[in-house]
Amino acid sequence: MKEFIKTTIIGGTLFLLPVALIVFVLSYALRLVKRVAVPISNSLHLDQWGDIAGIGAATLLSVLILVVISFAAGIVARTGVGRRITGWSETSILGRLPQYRLMKSMAEGLAHIESASGLKPALVSIEDGWQIGYVLEQLENGWVAVFLPQAPTPMSGNVMYFPADRVQLLGITMVQAISIVKAIGVGSAAALRGVDLRLPSAGP
């Protein structure tokens, strides 16, 4: 019981730290943008429309400006000049910060998973139990390539190869599978309802 509590607290902390860092960066960026959005909102008299879902016009305009800036920055980052600037900043300044490397790795991993429509959630037989994995592709001779995520970071894990009879596809989406890994297994009861959890028979 003590070991379970310890590992759960550590896993939760590892999950919350990058989330807290992202929230901190976004909130700071929002405050900076709001200095520009407030005068614009006042000049356009947007406040006369009232709040939307309890959010003021200046705040909504700030969010919109931040989205537009992020989109424009993403377009610039795809150009040759943008790639050179990114490469320079990563090798000279940002690359030395572990927080930046963590956020960059998470963003790249999430973008890869969300863009790879061919990935399929599955249960993989590991020793005397099952583990959630993402089926990558079918191999020759009845083998399957699977990515096994490490909770609570769904983009971090290992690529392994298993016989097809040890891999059971699930009828859930990748978003649901990722949510379960992030939540350290919470939500499994609903996602695995009706799934046959009998282990495959051992070979001769």
GIFEN-V440221 format. One record per run of one state. SS is the DSSP state (H for helix, E for strand, C for the rest). FROM is the first residue (numbers start at 1). TO is the last residue. If there is no record, write none. Layout:
BEGIN
SS & FROM & TO
SS & FROM & TO
END
This chain:
BEGIN
C & 1 & 1
H & 2 & 43
C & 44 & 45
H & 46 & 49
C & 50 & 51
E & 52 & 52
C & 53 & 54
E & 55 & 55
C & 56 & 56
H & 57 & 77
C & 78 & 79
H & 80 & 92
C & 93 & 93
H & 94 & 96
C & 97 & 97
H & 98 & 115
C & 116 & 119
E & 120 & 126
C & 127 & 128
E & 129 & 138
C & 139 & 139
H & 140 & 142
E & 143 & 150
C & 151 & 152
E & 153 & 163
H & 164 & 166
E & 167 & 169
C & 170 & 173
H & 174 & 182
C & 183 & 187
H & 188 & 191
C & 192 & 204
END
